[in-house]
Amino acid sequence: NWMTMEPASDDVVFSDQDDNVRRLYGNPYRVFKLNIGGNYGVPEWMLDKINRAFCTDTFLINEKRYVKNDGAKFDVTRYNTFPLLFSEIELREYYNDAAGAFFNTAPVTLFTRPGTYPYVNTEWRMRDKNGNEIFGGVFEYIDASYDTGYLTYFNNVVVPQHDLQGLFSWVDDNFTYTNGEDESFIVVTKASVSTTYLEATVNITDTTAPFQYTQGGTGFHILVPDSDHLPPGIVTEPGNNSLGNPLTVTQLYIYNTTGNKVWRLYTFGNSMTVLQFPQQSNKVTAIDPATKVSSKLRKFGCFFQNFGAVSLDLSFLAPAKDELRELAINSSNITGITAGWASALVSGSYKPFKLLRYVYLNYNSLNNAAEDAFFNEFYGSTNYAYNGGWGQINMVGQSPAAAPTAASTTARNALTALFYSLTW
């Protein structure tokens, strides 16, 4: 349920014989329309009880006294195939404030949740008629409990901190603020939300060495709450949570404790074009293949990480299948690339990664069979012919050293003819 306000007044005017008009008297007041049923409706017996409640001497909404407007009747909407009712009725304030105390009655929407978790919202901003501004920072919602947790935080911390009189609440999927008495906040900037992110496991062995990543485009670095950071409910990274510069930027973060940490980077509006983990003393140990990156990602790289003796699953790169230009997994101890990174995306005559011209899988632990498997999938499932005689695939420095085998002769010969450099 909600209320909307319509300004009104009782006016007495005088018109002389020449139709010149003079105001003799005027008294302003406000008429409120109370919506009953919201988006879901109410049963008949509930609407009957509300009608009877309005016939009592005292009827309060948010601790304020209202009465039905003179002659007002319930405007009821019914649907033949739906048992619940929707209704509106006009109300007046019991005590009219003709002096002009003003407030917005309808909830103002700050952002709309997407319906899936996890997600993150950008900063929102609202302002009142006196120029006072309230900002909402970047928050991550890992599951539904965070909806309740952040709501409690805003009402118990933000409201008294800024001396607000209203209330934050969820109205369906909208995070809203309802103004209190004499408040007039409106939304200046409504927040965006994102469910597109890359999740990595970071093993911190040295609290004095910062974890580092490089990105191009707009992104929000979010850390799952733990003993290193602010309490659950406030999980933004201080100082590094809003990166609006479309140019490539490098970010550092120092953890307070050692051990495995979950790290997420959200992207907004498919703006992320570059994401790489430079030499990090073997900090990145895993990337969750279930998470997704921006469809505009052009460059992804990991250098001197420690994935362990595993086959790396690159399925998280699927959204970037038409934009990715460079892939580098260097000196990160992988034994191969999990099959399906390209073949799973083939559909009819369509083949992915037509712009992928530079691949560096050097100084890892790929054996002959692993190299063969990668070459064969690249040859059979990507639009490699688009490269037109330039580009590079580099697999040198494997331990143990891997040489081509008969299983990949066709693939390697074909790729060698189209790439200016193919080494292993």
N, C-alpha and C positions, 0 to 999 in steps of 0.2 A: 504494500500500500504506500501511497505518497500523496502529497498535497502540492497544488500549484496556486499561485497568487495572481489575482486580477485587481488592479487598483480601481476604485470607484469613488464617487462623492455625491452628496446631496447639495444641490445648488438652487438658489433662488435668484432670478434675474428680473430686471424691469426693462421693458421696451417702451419708448415714448412714441408719439404719433408719427415721428419720422423713422421709426424702427432703429433708433440708436439704442444699444443694449448696455446696461449697467449691471454689474454683479452686486446684489444686495447682501448675499450670504452664501458661504460655501463651507462644507465640512467633509474632509477626506476620510475614507475608510478603505478597508481591504476585504475583498471577497476571496475565499479559499475554496478550491474544488478538491474534495477528498476522494481519492480513488480507492475503491474497495475491491479486492480480488487480485490486484496486480496482474501478473501474467498467467496465474494458475486458476483464479476463480475462488468463490466461497459457496458453501451450501446455502439453501434457502433459510434454514433455521438460524445461521449465523447473521445473515442480513436482517432477519427479523429481530434478533437480539440487539444489533447495532441501532436499529430504528427505535427500539424501546429505550436504549441507553440515552439517546438524544432527547428523550422526553423527561429525563431527570433534571434536577436543579443544577447539578454540576457534572460537566463532561470535559475531561482533560485529554489532550493529546500532547505528548512530550512535556507534561507538567504545565501546560497552558490551557486556559478555559475557553471553550468555543460553544456556540449555539448555532442551530440551523438558521440559514438566512430566511427572511420573511417570505413565506410562500414556497420555499424550496421543497422539492420532492426528489425521491431517489430516481435517477435515470438508470434503469436496469436493462442490461443486454443478456439475452438468452440465445442458446443454440440448440436446435432440435436433437443433435447427436451428442451433446455434451451436458452432463447433469449439473454443472456448477454455474454460478452467476457472476457477472461483472457489473459494477455499479459506480456512479459518481453522485455526489450531493454537494450543494453549496453551503459553506459555513461562514460565520462572522465571528470576530474576536469578541469575547464577553466584555472586555474593557478596550474601547477603541483608543488608540494612541494617535490622536490627531496632530500631535506635535511633530511626528515624522520619523520615529524610530523605524529603521528599515532593515529587513533581512530577507535573504533568499530562502524560500521554503522547500523547493524541489531539491532532491539530492544532486550534487554535481559529480559526474563520473570522472574519475582520475585515470583509470585504465580498465580494460576488459580482459579477463583471463582467457586463455585459449582452449581450456578443457583438457589439456594433456600436461603431464609433468615429466621432467622438470622444465621450468621456464623462468625467464628473468624479465623484469620491466625496466625501461629507461626512466630517467628522472621526469617527474611531473611537477607542475607549478600552479598555484592558485593565488589570486589577489583579491583584496576587498576594495571597497569604494574609497578607503583612506590611503590606499597605496601599500598596505601591509602585504607581504608575500610569504607564502609557506612553500617550502620545497620538499619533495619526496625523493630520496636517493634511489640507487640501483639495488634491487632486492631479488634474490633467487628463491623460487618456490619449488622445493624438492618433491614434496607430496602435499596432500590436502591439509595435513596438520599445520603446514606453514601459512595457509590462508588464515587459520584461527590465530596462530602465533603472532603474525605481523599485525593482525587486527587488534589484538590485545596490546601490542607494543605501541601502536599509534594512539589508541585511546588512553593508555595508562602513562605514556611517556611524552609523546608529541603534543597531545592536547594540553596538559598542564605546563609543559615547557614553553609553549607559545601563548598561554593564557587564552585558549580557544573555548568557546561556549557550546560548540556543536558536537557531532558524533560521527566517527568513521564507521562504515558498515559495508557488508556485501549485500547488494541488491541483485539477485540472480547471479550473473557472472560479472557484474560490475562492482569495482571497488570505488566507493562513493564517500562524499562528505556532505552531511546535512548541517546547514548553518543553524547556530543557536540564536537566541534573542539578540537583536541589534547587529547581527553579522550579515555580511553581503558577499562572501567569497564566491568568485567564479573561476572556472578553469582557464588559465592562460596557455598552458602547455599540457596536453593530454599525453600520457606515457604510451610508448609502443611496447610490445612484448615480443619475445623471441623464444622459439623452441629449437633453434638450430645451433648446435654447439659441438665442439670437439672435447672429448674427455680423455685424460691421460692419467696414469699412475706415476707419481714422482717419488723416487726413493731419496730422501734427504739424509745424507751421511755427514754433512758438515754445516752447522748453523751459521758459520761465518761467510760461506760462499753463497752468493745469491743465485736463485733459479732464474734463468733468463730465456726469453723467447722474443722473436721478431715478427711483426705483423704489418700488413698494409691494409688500410681500410678501417672501418669502424668496428670495434669489438669491445666486449666487457669481460674482464678477467674475474672469474668468480671462484672462490675457495669454499669448499664444503666446510661447515663449521666444525672446529675441533679446538683443542686446548691452545692452539697457536693464535687464535683469532677472537673476534668479538663473540659474545654468547650466541647460541642458536636464535635465530630471528634477525640477526644483523650479520650478514655474511659477505658484504662487499669488501673489496680490497682497498684499504685506505690510500687515497692519493692516486690510484691507478685504475679506477673503475670506469672512466669515460674517455675514450680515445677517438675523438672526432676527426683527427687529421687523416686525410686519405693517403698521405705519404707513408712510406715505411717507417716504423718507429720500433725502438727496442725497449722492452720492459724488464725490470728486475724486481724480484721479490725475495726477501730473506725470511726463512722460517725460523721459528723460535725453538723447535724441537726436531729431533731426527725421526726417521721412520718413513713408511709409505704414506703419501698424501694424495688425495684425489683433487685433480685440477681440471677446471672447465673453462673454455673460452667460447662465449656466445657471440654470434654475429647477427647484425641487423640489416635488413634490406639487401641481403646477398652482396654486401660490400667488401667482404674479405677477399683480397687478392693474393696476399703473401702470408704464409705461416711457416716458421721454421724454428727448431730448437738448436741453437749453436752449441759449441763444445761446452758440456755441462758436467764434466766429471761423472758421467754415467748416471745421471739423475732420472731420466725418463725410462721407465721399465716396461710400460704397457700402454697401448691405445685401445680404447673400447671400440670394437668394430660396429657396435649397434648404434653409435652416435654418428652424426652427420656434420659435414662442413658446408660452407657457403658454396652455392652453385657457380659463383664467380671466382673461386679459388684458382689461381694460375701457378702457384709455386708452393710445394710442400717439401720440407726437408728436416732430417734429423742427423746430427753430426756428433759422433763420439758419445752415443747413448748406450744403454745396456738393457736391451730387450731379452737378453739371455739366449740360449741355444734353442730358438723357436722359429717357426715359419710365421712371418708377419702377415696378418690379415689386413689387406688394404681396402676392404669393402666400404669403409667409411668415406672413401673418396668418390663414391658413386655420384653424388650430386654435382661434382665438378667434371663429369665425364666429357663435357663439350668445351671446357675452358682450360683444363690443366695443361700447362706447358712443360713444367719441370718437376721431376720427382727424384729426391736424393735421400737415400738411407745409407749413410757412410759410417764405417767403423763402429757399428752398433751391435755386432755380435749375432746377427740373424743368420739362420741356416737356409732361408728361402723365402719365397712369397707364396702365400696360400692360394691355391687354384680358385678361379672364379672371379678374381678382381676385375677382369675385363669380359670374360666369356658369359658371365651371368647377366651382363647388360646388353648382349646382342639380341636384336629383335628384327626378324625379317631381313631386309637388306641393310638395316642400320647397324653400324659398328661404332663403339665409343672411342674416345681419346684420340681424335684425329689431329689435335694440336700438340700432343705429347711428343716433343722432339728431343728432350734431354732427360735421360735416365741414368742415375748414378747409384749403383748397388755395390760399390767397390769397398775393399778391405773389410769384408764380413766373413762368413763361414759357409758360403754356398759351395756344395760339391758339384760334380758333373751333372748329376740328375737334376739338381735344383736349378742350375743354370739352363739346362735343356728345357725344363718345364716353363721357365719364364720366357725364354725366346720363342718357344712354340705357341704359348698363349698370346704373346705380343703379335706374332706373325698371323695367327689364325683368328684372333678376335678383336683386333683394333684396326682402325682405319689408317694403318701405317703408311699407305701409299701416298697420303696427302703430304708427307714430308718433302717429297720432290727433290731428293738428293742432298739434303742437309739435315743436321741433327746429330745426336751422339748417344750411344749406349755404352756405358763403361762398367765393367765388372772385374777390373784388375784387382790383384792383391788378396785373393781369397786364401783362406787357410782351412784345409789344404788347397793348393792350387788346382783350379778346375780347367780342363781343356775340353774343346768341343767333342761331341760324340756323334755317331751315325744317326742317333735319334733326332738330332737337331740340325743336321747338315742343311736340309732344305730351308728351314727357317733362317738360319744364320746367313746362308748365301743370299737369300732374297733381301734380308735386312741390310746386309753389307752393301748391296747394290744401290740402296736408297738413302743410307746414312753415310755422311762423310767420315764418321769414325765409329767403329764397332770393335771394342776391345774386351778381352777376358784373360 
